[in-house]
Amino acid sequence: MNGGPTVLVTGAGGFLGAEVTARLLAAGHRVLALLHRNGDIVRNSGKRLKAPQGSLTRLTGDITRPGLGLDAEQLRLAAGADRIVHCAGITDFGLPAQLYQDVNVTGTENVLTLARTHGTPLVHVSTAYVAGERDGTVQEDELDVGQRFGNTYESSKLRAETLVREAAGDGLPVVVIRPSIVAGERRTGQVRDYKTLYPVVRLITKGRVRTIPGHYDALLDLVPVDYVADLIAEAATRFEDARGRTLHAVASRPLTLRDLSDVLAEYPSFQVARWVPSSVFSEDALPVGERLCHERVISLYTAYMSRRIRFDNSGTVAFSRFPVPVGGPPYLRKLLDHGLKTGYLGAPSPGTAESVLITAGEGGTA
C-alpha cells in the first residue's frame, strides 16, 4: 500500500488528467481517480496507466451532480482526500451553452462544496484564455477586467475561476493553474487526442481551406501536455509553496501566424493558407466545400487568429522547478512531424471536405 497523501483527481481519464494522475502516483501519492465512466486510464502515449497495488482507486461519478454523483461509500473516500485536483471540464468548442454551464461552472461549484465542507486544499485547472479577446500582456493575478470572450468555453471558465477565487477569499486553500493551448509532448510531439488547433492545421495542410480571417502577427501559445501535467502535480505535491498563487502554464515563445505559415511551407506535402483581415473576409465568397469547413471548424477558432496576447509567467518561473518549454517554430515542427508519422497529417485521402470534417474532431484549450 502506498503511504503518501491521498489526492482526488477529477477528470482523471482525460487528456491532461491521465498525465496528472500518473505523475501523482510516481510522486508517492495515493490517487482517487474520478471518472465519468468506469474504464481504463489511457496516457498520452496510448498505453494504459499502470499503478502500484493499492495506490489507485477508481471512482465513477458525475461532477454536474451534488456529491459529484458518487455513492455513499465513494463519497466517504472522496471526503477523506488530502488534496483535490480539479481537471474535469468541457474543452470542446461549439457545444450548447448549457453544457458549459453544467460541467465547467456547476461542476466546479460541486467540487468547491466538497472542498469547503472538509477544508480540503484545491488545485483548480483553468485556462490562460480566461483573458478573453485582449491584446498585450496578461498578468497571472488578473481575472475579470471586463474582457469580451471568443466563445462560451472561455466565459464558462471565467465564471468557474471566479467561484474558486471567492472560495479562496473565504479561506479555502487554493492554487489555480492556467494552461494555454495544450498540445503534444515536448520532445516528440506525441499526442493522444487531436484536438485544440489540430483540426485547423489538418484542414490547412490538406488544402481544404485556403483563406482564413486573421492577422500574421496574432499569437498562439502552444504548451506541451507533459509540462502542464508536471506543473499541476508539482502544485499538488508542494501545495504550501504554491498556495494562493495563479500560475500560467505557457511556453517561453508563442507562435505567430506568420511562424505557422512559414513552418508549414517547409513541408512539401503541405498546403498553406493565407490570412486576411476579418474586415475583408467573406465566407459567402468561398467555394462550397471550403465554406463548409469554415462553418464546421474554422469559425470555432477565428477568435484565436486575431489576438496579440502574451501571458506573463513570472510567478510560475519563481515557483516551479521545471524548465519552461521553448515553444515557437521548433516545437511546432515536432507536432507536425508526429502528425505525419501517425498519418493524421499524411497524404490526403479520397473523398470530399465533409469526410475530412467527420474525422478531424473539434476541441478547445485546456
N, C-alpha and C positions, 0 to 999 in steps of 0.2 A: 504494500500500500504506500502510495506517495504521501509524504508527510508535510508538503508545502501548504501555503494558504489556498483557500478554495475561491475560484473565480467563476461567476456566472457569465457566460458569453451568449448574448442574443445574436441571432443570425449566424450561428456557428457553421452552417452549411454553405454560406455564401462565398463569393469570390475572395473577399477580404477576410471574412470571419473565419474561414477554414485555416488561413495562414496565421491569423492571430492565435487561434486555438493551438496550433502546432507549436508556436513559439512559447506560449504559456506553459504547455506541458514540458517542453525542453528546459524551461527555467525552473522546473520543480513544483509548479502549481498543480493542484487538483482542479479539473475543469468540469463545470456543469454546462453542457452544450445544449442550448435551447434551439430546437429545430422545429420548423413549421410542419414538416412531415418527417416521420421516423425514417432513417436510412443512413447510408454511409456519408462520411465527411470526406469530400474529394479535394485534394490540394491543387495548387496551381499547376503542378507537374502532371496532373491527371491521375495520380496514384491515390489510393485510399489512405486516409490518415491511420497510422498505427500508434497506439498509445500503450504505455506501461500498464500492466494489470492493476486495476483499482484506481487509476488516475483520471479516467474519463467516464462521465455519466451522461448519457443522452436523455434529454427531457423533450417531450413532444408537447408543444403549446401553440399559442397564438397571441402575439403581443397586442392585438387590437381588442382583446377581451380582458375584463377585470381579472386580476390574479394571473395575468399572462396566459390564460386558458389552461392552466395546469390543474391536475387533480390534487387532492389534499396532501398526499404523500410527496408529490413532486414540488408542490408549493412550499412545503416544510423544508425540503432540501434547498430550494432557491433562497428562502428566507435566512438560511444559515450561511450564505456566502460571505466571504470577507471582502470581496470586490465585485462590482458589476461592470462589464464592458459591453456597452450597447452598440452593436454593429448592425442590427437588423434595420432594414428600411427598403423602401421602393426607390430605385435609382433609374429605372427605365423612363424614357420621355414619352410624351404624347398619350398618357393614360387619363382616365376620368379624374377630375379634381377630387372627388370624394375618396378615391383610393389613396391619394397622397395624404389627405386629412386623416383617414383611418389608420394607416400604417405609420407614417412619419410623425404625425402630431399626436393623435390619440395613443399610438403605441408608445411614444416617449412619455406621455402622461402616466401610462400604466407602469412603465419601468420606474419612473420617479416615485410613484406611490409606494412601490415595493422598497425602494431605496430609503425613502423618508421614514417609512414605518419602522424599519430596522436600523436606520442610521448607517446604511451601507455605502461606502465610498463608490463613486461612479466615474467611469471613463466613458464619455459620450463622443461618438463619432459623427461629426457634422460634415460640412463641405466648405472649402475655401470660397465657393461661389454663392455663399450667403451674402457676399459682397454685391451681388446683382450686376446690373448694367452700369458699371463705373469705369472710369479711366484713372490712371495714376496708381499710386502705391496704397495698398490696403494694409493697415496695421492689425496685429493679432488681437488687440483689445477692442477693436471696433466691431459693432454688430449692426444695430438698426440706426442708419443715418438718413433715412428717408429714401433709400435707393429703390429704383424700379427693378423688376425681375424679368429674365428672359423666358421663364417657363414656371409652371406650377410646382415642379420639383424644388426649385430654388426657394420659392416663397414658403413652401412647407417646411423646408429645413431651417429657415429663419425662425418660423414660429416654434419649432421644436427646440432650437438652441435658446430662444428667449425663455422658454419654460425652464430649461436647465439653469440658465443664469439666475432666474428668480429663485429656484431651489437653493442655489449656492448662496444667494443673498440671505436666505433663511437659515443658513448654517450647514447645509449638506456639503460634505467634501466632494469636490467635482474637479475633473480635468476634461477639457474639450480638445479634441483633435480634429483639425480641418484639412483633409486631403484635397488636392486639386483634381485633375483628371487622372484616375488610376489606370495604369496600363501594365505591360508585361515586365517580367523580371529584368533587373538592371544589366546583368551580364550577358544574358542570352536572348532577351526579348520574349521569352516563352510566356504564353498567356493561356489561361483555362477558358475564359469567356471572351468572345469577340464582341465586346460592347463599346460603350463610350464613342470615340471617334472612328473606330474600326470600320463600321458600315459606310461612313462617308468616304474614307480613304479607298475602300474597295470599289465603290461606285465610280470614283475619280479614275483610279488606275485602270479600270476596265473600259473607260471611255463612255460610261453610261450618263455621266453629267460632265458638261464641258464649260459651263458658265455658272458661277456661284456668287451671290452677293457677299461682299466682304472687303476688307482693307488689307493690303500687303503687309502693313506694319501691325496688324492685330496680333495679339499674343495668346498662345495656347500653352498652358502649363501642364505638361505630361509628367507624371511621377510614377516610379516603379512600385508595383504592389508589394514587393518584399521590403522596401524601405518603409512604406506606410505601416505594414504589419509589425516591423521591428519597433517603430516608434510607439505604436499603441501598446504593444506588450511591455515595452520599457516603462511607459507611463503607469501601467497597472502594477508592475513589479517595484518600481521606485516611486510609489504614489506620493509619499510625503514630500519628495523633492519636486514633484510636478504639481502638487495640489494648488488649485486656484489659477492655473495657467490655461491659456488658449494657445495651442501650438499649430502652426501652419506646416503641414506635411507637403512640401513642394520641392521642385528642382531648383538648382542654382541658376539655370538659364532656361527661361521659357522659349518656346518656338514661335517665330513669326510665320505668317502665312507665306512670306517670300522664302523663308527657310524650307517650308514644306514643299513648295513648288520646285525649288532648286534641287532638293534631295530626290524627289520623285523623278525629276528629269535625268538623274544619274542612272536610272534603271531602264534598259532598252525596251523591256516588255510593258512598261507603264505608260499610260496616257497622263497628261497633265491638264487640269482645268485652269481657266483664267478667273481672276477675281475682279468683280466690277462693283462700283458704288451702288448701294441699295437704291439710291435715287434714280438710277438709270436702268436698274434690273427689271425685267418684265417676265414673269413666269408664263404669261399667256403667249409670249412670242416664241417659246421653246417648242421643239418637236414634241409630239405626243408622248413618246417613251421617256424623254428627259423630263418632261413636265410631271409625269407620274412619279419619277424618282424624287423630284423636289417635293411633291405633295406628301409622299410617304416617309421620306427620310431626311433630306437636306433641310427642309423647313424647320425641323426639330432642333437644328444645330446652328442656324444662322446667327443667333444672338452671340455665339462664341466667335464668330468670324469678324466681329467689328470692335470688340473690346480691346483696349490697350491697357491692360491691367496687370499689375505685379503684386505679389504677395510678400510682405515683409516676414522673414522667419528668424529674426534675431533672437527671440525667446526660445525657439526650438533649438537653435545652434548653441545657446547658452546651457540648455538643459541636457540635450541628448548626447550620448557617446557614439552615435552612429554618424558617419560622414554623409553629408547631404549629396544626393546624386547630381551629376553634372547636368543632365538633360540636353536640350538643344539637338542639333543635327546628328551627333554621334549616337545618341540614344534612339532617335527616330530610325536610323539605319538598322539598328538591332531589331526593332519592332518589325520593320519591313522585311528584313531577311528571314525572320521567323515566319511571317505571313506567307512568304514564298515557299519556305521549306515545308510547311504544312499543307500548302495548296490553297489556302484562303485567298491569297493574292496571286495565285498561279494563273496559267493560261485561261482566257475567257472560255467558259463552257457554252455550248449551243443553247439558244433559247432567247427569250425576249427580256426586256428590262424587268418585267414582272417576276420572272424566275429568280433574278438576282435579288430583288427585294424580299422575296419569301425567305431566302437563305441568309440574308445579310444580318437580320436582327436589329433591334433598336435598344440602345441603352444609354444611361446617363452617367454623371460623375459619381464620386464616392457617396 
